[in-house]
């Protein structure tokens, strides 16, 4: 009897191993919205039924990205001025 190799798509982790995506999303401040979207998808199995959650998560991520861009631009400007 031969065993099948593990699937390259299997991304299961041990209980004590942190998910890097969860870590990235947590840093954005949008984690609760992300989890609400995941719950909706688990309940309905259809992203079209989760448009409210999709939109809220998208808005949160867009706000985070714009804020982050502004922070990086300020850092770059201050580094250029002090050099």
N, C-alpha and C positions, 0 to 999 in steps of 0.2 A: 504494500500500500504506500503510495507516494503522497507526501503532503504538498499542498499548493503554497507557493510563495506568498508572502503578505502583499496585499494590494498597495500600489504606490499612492493610491488615493486615501488610504486609511490614515487619518490624522488623529486617531485616538491617543490620548495622553494618560499617564498615570494620574492618580488623584492629587498627588503633590506637585505635579508639573504645571507651571503657569502657561496659559495660552498667550502667545505673543500678540495676537490680534486683540484679545481682550485687554491686554496691557495698553496697546496703542489707543484703543477706543476709550478706555478709562481716562487717559491723559487729556482727551479732548473735552471732557465734561458731558459727553453725549451717551454715556453707558446706559443709563436708565431707558432712554429712548431706543437704543439698540436692542436691549433685552425685551422691551415691549414689542418691537418689530419681530424679533425671533419668536416670541410667544404667539403672536398673531399668525405667523407663518406655520408654526407647529399645529395650531388649532384648525386653520383653514386650508393649509396646503395649496394656497393660491394667492400670489402676491397682489392680484387685482383686488382682493377683498381686504387688503391691508394698506390701502392708499393713504389713509390718515396717518398711520404710523410711519410709512415710507416718507411722506412729506415732512413730518415733524423731525425725523432723523436727518433728512437731507438739509433742512433749514439749520439745524444745530451744527452739522458738519460744515456748512457753508460759512456760518458765523465764525466758527473756530478757525477755518482756513484763512478767512479775511483778517482776523485778529492776528494770527500767526505771521501772515505776510507783512502786516504793519510792524510787528515787533522785529522781524528780521531786517526790514528796511531801515528802521531806526538804529539797530545795532550796526548795520553796514555803514550808515551815514556817520554815526559817532566814531566808529573805528577809522573811517577815512579822514575825518576832521582832526583826530588826535594823532594821526601819523605824520 
